[in-house]
Amino acid sequence: MRINLGNLPLAKQLEQKSLIDKILCFFSKEAYAYPSGNNLSKLHLVALKGDFRIALKSLDISTFIEGDYTDIVELDVPAGDNITIAVLGEIDLMPTANIQNIKYYGKTEKPVILAAGDVTTVSIQMNDISNIINLEVTETANGQDHLNTWNSIPGSTNYYLEFQPQEDPWGLIYLGQSNFFLNVDGVSQASMYYRLTIEFSYINKSTDYLNYL
């Protein structure tokens, strides 16, 4: 499989040059990354078969831009169908910022079939994850509850939804893998302040707060 990451924002203000980063996978899978200065520090490549992770590779961006480096890395992916490739972009943050530093996300548009010996080409568009989560809050027909919905993110392990009633502190109201939650009596608390965090526990990382606007 060839994975084209054409708009990938690389770390550390790179000079303009014809750098092509290739990610060589088990079945001749390659990823192409064209630099555009940013503070991206790592890539996490995840192969999913349905909801199950079948391969994971974390790449330090510094290996692409410092000293003697190879632009080819390996990611072993078993053959099969219904396989999705997701890419997580981790940014550099201050040490006090904890682990909330997954900012960029991309995935194959539809599941792919991998057969031993075949070469398949896919393109993955990287985006700020805050632009694709689409957290929405609507009143239910009874006029008392808030229905929270958001886009599912393949490769995520948990969603944390927090709510701030008017003039009260934030509180966790949902933790799980669903992409919706009914906040009973949310309307009566006179607030539309909600925020979501997406966890990727297998790399011990999460997103920053994704706010309902």
N, C-alpha and C positions, 0 to 999 in steps of 0.2 A: 504494500500500500504506500502511495505517496501522499503525504500530508502537507498541503500548502498553507502556511500561516502568513500570508502576504502582508498583513497590516500589523504584525506583531511589534509592540513598543519595547525595544531592548533597553537594558540598563545603561547608565553612565554616559550620557551624551557622546555618542559615537561619531567619529569623523565619517564624512561621506565616502563610501567605498563600496565596491561590488562584493560585499560579504553575503554569502549564502550559507546559512546554517542548515546542515542536513541531519535529520534524525533517521538513522537507518534501523529499521525494525526487522523482525524475523522473516517477513516475506518481502524484503526490499522496500520497506516503507521509509519515505524521506519527508522531512519537514523543511520548508524554505522560509527563512525569516529575513525581512528587509528592515534594517535599523531605522528607528526614529527615536531620538533622545528621550529617555524617561528614567524612572527609578525602579524599573522592574529588576528583580534580583534572582528569581528562580522561576522555572517552569515545572509544573507537575503534570505529567501525561498519564491519563487513565483510560484503560480499555475496559468497557463494560459489555457484558452479555446479559441483556435485560437489565435487571437491577443488581447484578453481581459483578464485582470487580474481578477481572481475570488477568490484569497486568497493570503495573504502576512503575513509573520512572520519574525521578526528580532530578532536574538539571540546574546546576548553578550557572547563571548567565556569565559569570566571570570566566568560565572555561572557554567561552566564545571570543573573548576580547583581551585576554591577558596572556603574555608569554607564549610558550609553545603549547598550542592547543590543537585538538582535532575537531573538525566540524561534523564528525560522524559519531553518533552514539547509538547504542543498541537498546531496543525495547522488544522483548519476546512476547508475542501475542499468539495464542493457540488458534488454529483454524476453526471456523464455525460460521454460523449465520447470526443475525440479530445482534451485531456488535456495533457499539457506539464508541467513538474516540472523543474524549473531552480533554481540554487543556486549561489548566488553572495558572494564572499569572500572579505571582507573589511580589509585593513591593517592599522596599526598605522602609522601615519605620524606626522611630526612636525606641530605645530599649524599654521605656516605660509603657509602650503601647501594647504590651501583652502579645497576643497571637492573632489579632484581628487585621490581617494584612493580605488576604486574597482579594484582589481588586479586579483582575481581568479574567474573562471566561470565554470559551468558545467550544463548539462541539460539531460533529458531523451533522448535516441537516437531516439525514435519515440513516437508519441502521444499515450496515454494510455486511457483505458476505465475504469471508476470507477462506480461500482454498489453498492448501499447501502448494507452493510453487508459483501461484498467481501473483501478479502485480496489479494493484488497484490504486487509482488516483482519487483523492478527495480534497476539498478545500475547507478550511476552518477559518472563520472570521472571528477575530478577537474583539471583544467589546468590554467596556466598563460594566461590571455586573449590576451596578445600580440602575443601568439603563435597560436591562432586560428582565429584571425581577417583577416589575409591574405590580407592586403591592396596591390593592384597591380595598376600599371600605365602603359598604353600602348598608343602608337601613333595610331591615326586613319588613315584610308587609304588616306586621303587627305594630310597627313604629316604636319598638322597645329595644331591639337587639341590633348589633352590628355584625354583618358577615364580612370577614376578612378573607381575601383570596390573593394568591400570588402564583407566578409561573414556577413550575417544577424545574429543578436544576439537576440533570443527570450527574451522578457522582457525588452529590451531597449526602450527608448522613443524618442531619437533623436540622430543623428550623426552630428558631427561638423567636417567639412573638411577644413583644412587650407593649404595655398600655399605660398611659399616664392620664388618670382622671384629672379633671380641672384642679389645679393648685395642689396636687398630690404628687408623690414621687413615682418614678417608673416602677412597674411591677411585671414579672413574667406571668403571662396568662396561657401560653401554649408552648409545649416542647414536644416535637414529634416529627414524623416524616410525611404527614399530609400537607397539601398545599391550600388548605382552607381551615378556618376556625370561626365558630359562632360565639361572639362575645355577648352573652345573655345580659340584658339590662345595660348594655353599653351606652345606649342613647341617653338613659336617665342620668348618666354620670357627666353629661355635658362636655364631652371631649371627643376630638377626632385625632388625638395624638397616638400614633402607632409606629413602631419600628421593628424591623426584622433583622435577624442575624442568621447567616447560613454557615453551618459547621461541616468541616471535612475532617472527621476525627482520625482517619488513617494517616494524615500528615500533620495532625495536631495543629490545624489552622482553621480560621474562620474569616468571614467577611467583617468589615466594619458595619456599623448600624446602617440599615437601608430604611429610610424614613418614608412614611406616607405623606405625600404633599397635597 
